[in-house]
Amino acid sequence: MIELLRAGGQFRRLFLAHTVSRAGDAFNTVALVVVVFELTGSGVGVAGAVGFEVLPVLLLGPVAGLAADRLPRRTLMVAADLFRTVVALGLVLAADSVGVAYAVAFGLSAGAVVFNPAAGSVLPEVVGDDDLVTANGAMWTAAVVAQIVLAPLAGFAVAAWGAEVAFAVNAATFVASALLLTGLDAGRMPADTVVHGWAGALDGVRVVRSDSLLSRLAVVQVLASMSAGATSGLLVVLADRWLGLGPSGFGAMLAAIGIGAALGPLLFRRFIRAADKRWLFAPFAVRGGVDITLAAVANPAVAGGALVAYGMSTSTGMVAYQSTLQTLVLPDVRGRVFALYDVLWNGARLVSLLAGGILTDLVDVRAVYVLSALFLFAAAGIGLTATIDRTGAGTGGRRS
């Protein structure tokens, strides 16, 4: 990773922009859910905030994927960062309003919907095939190291000075990211593709359906999202009601996930392979075991250790997932494929959030984590037991 950063000035610029932006997200993640939970006092209220983060993906995902394949990707990324700067400042001015919090959650997510397919698609223009796993691992490691350091600080800042400080930090990081990306050479020109009507806009569906590994991954992503949507959105509720922790403790739980996520790519980078179903699907089984542990043991130390394992499995699985799509999918349709997976993930995530919020208020937040584990075990089983046919023609072969 260090060698790649030293040798690649363009990758270093993209790496720094990603890291700075994710560092700001650590402040926003803690502050937003804490504000909403304090204002509403309910699991449904917290789930509603995350629900507003999901809606833009469903509404704008196909259009954003098409834009990433037709327009200069660097331009899209810079515009998305500047838009999110303005949106984040909204909560600096009105952090005591649930309605504004929901609107900001929607706006920040809308910017991310435009940013993410472009960012995922531009990385293979910066590094070669052999360095994709290393590059993805480096970006994830840096982002989660920032989370380790900043999530507890964000919890302290919210408790000591109010949520406005955290939202201001997040806005500033978007500005820094945009400035870094303006100097990026990659992504200045759009992909060489011609898209006609909705048939072209939905080409990502054709690509995924024609490849057995990609289609299996789509099914598993839906099952995993039925788990992760509720558990990630309601972690603040689990921390408060089951573990007896306040905002600082919730930040520490996020930091524990960050520790594991940082260790994952560092420990296993040499073994992770794109399109290897063991690295794509086995992490879901680990995460299922973590959810069972969180539901069964009301001990912050045990929860912290389990969340470290959760972070390790999440980061290694994500590096394998990103590298698989970047390796197998051709550049002219890559943005639409990334957007399709985002739509599938977030559609299931919205259902999970709604059901999880209701289940939390009617039964108990621990029931959400038990049900989540079942979804994750099913996802791992389906993925690991499948016979993958790598002869599908939908991807058009490997990248040119």
N, C-alpha and C positions, 0 to 999 in steps of 0.2 A: 504493500500500500504506500509506504513512504517513497519507494523508488518511483512509483507511478506519479505521485505528487511532485517529486523533484523533476521528473523528465517531461511532464506534460503541463505546459503553461495554461493551455485551454482547459484541460481537465481541472487544474487547480482553481481556475476562476469559477467553473461550474460547481465544484466541490465547496468553495467558500460561500457562494450564494446560497446553496442548499443548506449548508450548516447554519449560517446566520439566520435564515428564515425559520428553520426548525427550532433554533434556540428561542426565538420570539414566541413560537407556538407553545413552548413549555409554559411560559407565563400565561398565555391566553387560555390554555386547557384548564389549568388550575383555577384561574380567576372566573371564567365563564360559568363552570358548573357550580362553584361555590356560591357565586352571586345568585344564580337561579334557585339553588337549593335553599339558600337563606330567605329568598323572597317568597318562594312557594311552599317550602317545607314538605314536599311530596316527591315520590319517585316518578309520578306522572309528569310533574313539572320539569324534572331533570331530563326525562325521556323526551319531552316536548322540545327542549332546546337542541338535543342531538337530532331529533326529527327534522328540525329546520335546517340542519346541516346536510341532511340526506336529500331533501326535496330538490335542490338545484342539480344534483347528479342525475336524478330521474328526468327532470325537465330539460336539462341542457346537455346531458352526456353525449347523445348522438351528434348534435350540432358541434360540440367542442371537439369531438374526435375527427369530424370532417374538417373542421378549421385547422387542426394540427397537421392534416395531410394536404391542405391546399394553400395555407398561408405560411409566411416565414415563422418558424417556431420560436426563434429568439424574440421577435416582436410580440408574439402572443404572451410569452413569459414575462416580459418587462411590463406590458400593459396590465396583466393580471396582478403583478406586484403593486403597481401604482394604484389600481382600483382598490385592492385590499388595504392599502394604507389609509385611504379616505374612509373606508368602512370601519376600520378598527378605531379610528378617532371618534366615532359615534358613541362608543361606550365610555370614552374618557369624559364626554360631556354629560352623559345620562346613564350612569352605572346603577341607578336605583330604580330602573324601569324594566319590568319583565318583557314588555312589548319591544323595547329597544334592544334588549339582549337577544330576543328571538330574531329580530330583523338583522342584527349584526352577525349572528350565527349563519343566517341564510346568505348574507352578502359575502362573508369570508369564504364560505363553501363554494359559492358561485365563482369566485376568483380562482379557487383551487381546481374547480372543474375544467377551467380553461388552461390553467398552468400545468396540471399533472400529465395529460396525454402528450403535450408538447415536450415536457422535460423528459419523460420516459422514452420518447422517440428520438430525442436529440443526442442522448448519450452515446449510441453506437457511431455517431458522426465524429465523436471526440476521441474514443478509444477503439482498439481493434477487438475482434471476437475473443482472442485469448485473454484479454484484460477485462472483459465485462464482469465476471464474477468478482474480481479484485476491486474494480471501480465501484460496483454496487455495494460491496462490503465496506469500502472506505467511507462512502457517503452515509450509509446507515450507521456505522460505528461513530462517526463524528457527530451525527445528529443525536444519537442516544447518549453520548458522553455529555453533550450539552444539557440534555434532559436530566442526567444524573446530578449535575452541578446546580442546574437552575430550577428544577421542580420544587425542591425543598425551599429554595430562596423565594420562589414565587408564592408558596404557601405562607411563608413568614411575612412577605411584603403585603399580601392581601390582609393578613391579620393585623399588621402594624399600621399600615398607611392607607389601606383601602384598595379596591380593585382597579381604580383609575390608573394607578402607577403601572400595573401589569399590562393593561391595554395600551398605554402609551409606549411601553417597551416593544410590544408586538408591532405597533405601527412603524416604529423606527427601524425595525429589522427588515420590513418589507422595502423601505427606501434603500437600505444598504444592499439588499439583494438585487434590486433593479439596477443600481449603479454598477454592480459587478457584472451583471449580465449584458449591459450595453457594450462591453468590450469583448464579448464572445464572438468568435469568427463563425463557429458552427451555427446552423439554424438561420442564417441570413436569407437563404433562398428556400422557397417551398419545395416539397417533394415533387418529383416528376410524375404527376398523376393527373388523369382526367376523370372527373366524377360527373355522372349524369343522373339527376333526380334522386329519389329515395333509394332506388336500387343500388346506386353507387354509394350513397350514404350508409347503407346497411351492409356493405361488403365485408365488414368485420364479422358479421354473423356467418356469412358463407365460409370465410377462412376458418373460423373456429369449428363449425360443423363438419368440415371436410377433413379435419385432422383428429385422430382418435385421442391423442394426448391432450390437445387443447380443449376438446369437447368434454373429456373426463374432468379436466381441471375446472371447467366452468360449473359443472354439477357440484363438485366438491366445494368450490368457492361459495356457492349459495348455502350449502349446509353449514359451512364454517361461519358464514356471516349471520346465520340464524342464531348462532351462539354469541359471537363477539359483539354484535350490535347491542344486546342488552347488558352483557357483563361489563363492557367498557364504559357504557353510558351510566351504569348504576354503581360503579366502583365507589363513588363518593358516598352513596347510601350505605353500602356494605361497611365502609370505613367508619361511618358515624353510628349506625344502629347495631352492628354486630361486633366490631372491633373496638368501639368507643374512642375513635380518633377524631380530632378536629381538622381544620384546613392544613395545618403543618404536617399532621400525620398522613393526610391524603397525599400531599406533595411527596412525602417520603415513600409512599407506596408506588407512586409513579417513578420515583428515582430507582426503586428496586427493580422495576421492569426495565428501566434504562440500563442498569448495571448488567443484567442478563443479556439485553439486546446488544450491548457493546462487546461482551465476551463472546457471543455466538460466532460472528464472522471472524474474530481474531483466532479463536480456537479451532474452527472447522473450515476455514477458507480453503485450505489445501484439498479438502475432501468434497466440497460442494461442487456439483456438476449441473449445468443447465440440462433440462429435459430428463433428469434422473428422478423417477417417481419416489424413491426413498426420501430425498430431500424436499420434494414437493408436498408429500402427504404424511410422512411419519410425524412431523412436528405437531399435527393436529391431535395425535394421541397424547403427546406430552401435555398439551394445553388442556385436554379433557381431564387428565389427572390433577392438574393444578386447580381447576374449578371445583372438583370434588373436595380437595383439601381446604379450599377457602370456605366452602359451605359447612364443613364438618368441624373445623378447629378455630375457636375464637381466641387466637393468640397472635398478637401483632408480629412477633418474631418468626413464627411458623409461616404466617401469611407473607412476610417479606421474603423468606427463603423460597417459597413457592412461586412468588412473582418474579424472582430472579430466573428460575427455570422457564417461566412463561416468556420472559423477554428473550432468552436464548433461543427457544423454539420459534418464536415469532420472527426474529431477525434472520435466522438461517433459512427459514421457509420463504421469507420475502426476497432475500437475495437470490434464491433458486428460482422463484417465480418471475422476478424482473428479468433475470438473465435468460430464462427460457423464452419469454416473449420477444426479447430483443434479438435473440439468436435465430429463432424459428420463423419469425414474421418479417416479410419484406418491407422495406422502408415506405413504399407508396401506400400501404394500408395499415401501418403500425399504429398510427394515432387512433384509428377507428377500432382496432382490436383492444388497445388499452382502454378506450372509452367504454367498450362493450363490457369488459370485466368490471369496470367501475360501476356501471349501471346494474349489473347482476348483483354485485356485492352490496351496493347501497339499497337496492330494492328489498333484498332479504333483510338487510340491517334495519330498515324502517319497520317492517313487520315485527322483527325481534324487539325493537324498542317499545313499540306500542304494547305488545303482549307482555314484555318484561315489566314495564311500568305498572300495568294493571295487576299483574301477578304479585309484584312487590307490595302494593297497597292492600290487596285483598288477602294475601297469605303471608309471605315473608320474602325478603330479598334472597335468602339462601336457596329457596325453591328455584329461583331463576338460575343460579349457578349449577344446581343439579341437572336441570333440564339442558343447560348449555353443554355440560359434559357429554350428555347423550348424543347431541348433534355432532360434537367434535369426534367422538369415537366412531360414529357412523361415517363421517367424512374420511377419516383415516382408513377405515375398513374398505370403503368403496375404492379409494385411490390405490391402496397397496395391493389389493387382490386382483386388480384389473390386468388384463393382457393388453399391452399397448402396441398398436400397429403404427409404426413410424413411416408407412408408405403413403400417407394421405397427401393429396396434391394441392390441398387448399392453401397452403402457405407459399406455394410456388418454389419450394426448395429453400436452401439456406440463403443468408444475406449475400447480396452482391457487393 
